[in-house]
Amino acid sequence: QVQLAESGGGLVQPEGSLRLSCAASGRIFRNYAMGWFRQAPGKEREFVGSINWLGATADYTNSVKGRFTISKNDANNTVFLQMNSLKPEDTAVYYCAATLRFGGPYTEASEYTYWGQGTQVTVSS
């Protein structure tokens, strides 16, 4: 069993930055490919970005490319989502997810087994 806990969300002005963290506990973290998803009010959960189990390859949805960066720290069992140049349309609850699949990165929610409880990100002036 794996437990995931996100932190770092909050209220930020447009063009500001936030860094989300996802701390994992349980099984060997380095074997996991990790992903970030988000869900805005009244919308379906959508893929934001993901990183493969080696932490060497990442993928992002087009709307965040060049602004968001995922990184994975196996020593601390943590994955990060650095978000820069934030826009009001980035407002959502952000979730991290983990899968034991080798390879990746994976972009579909159905490919992930474990999910955190989410952290709210609000971008507003």
C-alpha positions as CSV (number, residue, x, y, z in Angstrom):
1,Q,0.0,0.0,0.0
2,V,1.2,3.5,-0.8
3,Q,0.1,6.7,0.8
4,L,0.5,10.0,-1.0
5,A,0.1,13.5,0.6
6,E,0.2,16.7,-1.4
7,S,1.2,20.1,0.0
8,G,2.1,23.5,-1.1
9,G,-1.1,24.7,-2.6
10,G,-2.6,28.2,-1.9
11,L,-3.6,31.5,-3.3
12,V,-1.2,33.2,-5.7
13,Q,-1.5,36.2,-8.1
14,P,-1.4,35.7,-11.8
15,E,2.2,35.3,-13.1
16,G,3.2,34.0,-9.6
17,S,4.8,30.7,-8.7
18,L,4.0,27.8,-6.4
19,R,5.8,24.5,-5.8
20,L,3.6,21.5,-4.9
21,S,5.1,18.5,-3.1
22,C,3.8,15.0,-2.9
23,A,5.3,12.9,-0.1
24,A,5.0,9.1,-0.5
25,S,5.2,6.4,2.1
26,G,4.9,2.7,1.9
27,R,6.6,0.7,-0.8
28,I,9.9,1.5,-2.6
29,F,9.3,5.0,-4.0
30,R,12.0,4.8,-6.7
31,N,10.0,2.1,-8.5
32,Y,7.1,4.4,-9.1
33,A,6.2,6.5,-12.1
34,M,4.4,9.6,-10.8
35,G,1.8,12.0,-12.3
36,W,0.0,15.2,-11.5
37,F,-3.6,15.8,-12.4
38,R,-6.0,18.6,-11.6
39,Q,-9.7,19.2,-11.4
40,A,-11.4,22.5,-11.7
41,P,-15.0,23.1,-10.4
42,G,-17.5,21.7,-12.8
43,K,-14.8,20.0,-15.0
44,E,-13.4,16.6,-15.3
45,R,-10.0,15.6,-13.9
46,E,-7.3,16.3,-16.4
47,F,-3.7,15.3,-16.9
48,V,-1.1,18.0,-16.0
49,G,2.3,16.2,-16.1
50,S,4.1,13.0,-15.3
51,I,7.6,11.6,-14.9
52,N,8.8,8.1,-15.5
53,W,10.1,5.8,-12.7
54,L,13.7,6.7,-13.3
55,G,12.9,10.4,-13.1
56,A,14.6,10.9,-16.4
57,T,11.7,11.6,-18.7
58,A,8.7,13.9,-18.2
59,D,5.6,14.8,-20.2
60,Y,3.2,17.7,-19.9
61,T,-0.1,18.8,-21.2
62,N,0.3,21.5,-23.8
63,S,-1.2,24.2,-21.7
64,V,1.5,24.0,-19.0
65,K,4.5,23.2,-21.2
66,G,7.3,25.7,-20.5
67,R,5.7,26.8,-17.2
68,F,5.5,23.7,-15.1
69,T,8.3,21.3,-14.2
70,I,8.1,17.9,-12.5
71,S,11.0,16.4,-10.5
72,K,11.4,13.3,-8.4
73,N,13.6,12.9,-5.4
74,D,13.8,9.2,-4.5
75,A,16.0,9.8,-1.5
76,N,13.2,11.8,0.1
77,N,10.3,9.9,-1.4
78,T,8.9,13.1,-2.9
79,V,7.8,14.4,-6.2
80,F,7.5,18.1,-7.0
81,L,5.5,20.2,-9.4
82,Q,7.1,23.6,-9.9
83,M,4.5,26.0,-11.4
84,N,5.6,29.3,-12.8
85,S,3.8,32.0,-14.7
86,L,0.5,30.8,-13.2
87,K,-2.7,31.8,-14.9
88,P,-6.3,32.0,-13.5
89,E,-7.2,28.9,-15.6
90,D,-4.7,26.9,-13.6
91,T,-7.0,27.2,-10.6
92,A,-8.0,23.7,-9.5
93,V,-7.4,21.0,-7.0
94,Y,-4.2,19.3,-7.8
95,Y,-3.6,15.6,-7.2
96,C,-0.5,13.5,-7.4
97,A,-0.7,9.8,-8.4
98,A,1.6,6.8,-8.5
99,T,1.9,3.7,-10.5
100,L,4.3,0.7,-10.2
101,R,4.5,0.4,-14.0
102,F,8.0,0.5,-15.3
103,G,8.5,2.9,-18.2
104,G,6.3,5.9,-18.7
105,P,5.6,8.7,-18.3
106,Y,1.9,7.9,-18.2
107,T,-0.7,10.4,-19.1
108,E,-4.0,8.6,-18.4
109,A,-5.6,8.6,-14.9
110,S,-6.6,4.9,-15.4
111,E,-2.9,4.0,-15.5
112,Y,-2.4,5.1,-11.9
113,T,-3.1,3.1,-8.8
114,Y,-2.6,5.4,-5.9
115,W,-3.8,8.9,-5.4
116,G,-3.4,11.7,-2.9
117,Q,-6.2,13.7,-1.3
118,G,-5.4,16.9,-3.4
119,T,-4.3,20.4,-2.7
120,Q,-6.1,23.6,-3.8
121,V,-4.4,26.0,-6.1
122,T,-6.1,29.3,-6.7
123,V,-4.7,31.9,-9.1
124,S,-6.4,35.2,-8.7
125,S,-5.7,38.9,-8.2
